[in-house]
Amino acid sequence: MTIGGSIALIIIGAILRFAVHVKTTYVDLKAIGVILMITGVIGLIASVAVLVSRRRARARGTTRVYEQRRYVEPPQ
């Protein structure tokens, strides 16, 4: 999940939790809103952690890529 997707889940969950005032029989929109907000926060934490770890690895320079090309003369 990306940072934008996580923020979208948090926003949608907040709208369902705080702005929608519809009474439904089988679906609790407030509970769904809370679940979406929690999922968005967890996804945001995970995506920021992955982003930070990638930047640390790039700063350390642990990843080295070597490219080796071999040219063979065509048969005559």
N, C-alpha and C positions, 0 to 999 in steps of 0.2 A: 504494500500500500504506500502510496506517495504522500508527501506532505499536503498537497492540495486535496487529495481524496480524504485524508484524515480531517482536515479543516472543514470540508464539505459535510462529512458525517456529524461533526460537532454542531455545525450550524443547523442542519436538518433536525437533529435531535433536540436542540434548544427551541426551535420553532414548534416542534410537536409537544414539547414539555410545557412551554410557557405561553405560547401564543394561540394555540388551537383550543377552543372551548366547545368541543362537540362531544356529546354523550353517545357512545355506541354500546350495544348490548354485549358483544362478544370480544371486542378488542379494546384494550386499555392503551390509548394513545400516549398518555403520560409515561407509562412504563416503557413503551417502545422508544420514546424520546430519550429516556434515561439510558436505556441499553445502547442506543446509537451514540450518545455522547461518550459513554464509557469506552465503547469500541473505537471511537475516533481518537480519544486521548491515548489509548494503548497503541494504536497505529501510529500516532504522531511521535510518541516516545520511541517506538521501534525504528521508524524511518530516520529520526534525528540521530539515533545511536549508530545506525548503519552509515549514515553520511559522515559522522565524526570519525568512525573507524576507518573509512576509506581515505579521508583526508590525512589521518595520522600515518597510514601505510604509505601514502604518496609522499608525505613529507620526509619520512625515514629513508625512502628510496629502496625499500626491500624488493620491489618488483623490478626485475631487469629482463628486458626482452632482447634477444639476439636474433638477427635474421641472417641466414647464410644461404647464399644462392650459388648454385653450381651450374656452370654452362658447359654443355657438351657439344662438341662440333658434330654437325650432321654427317652421316656416312656419305662417302663419295662414290 
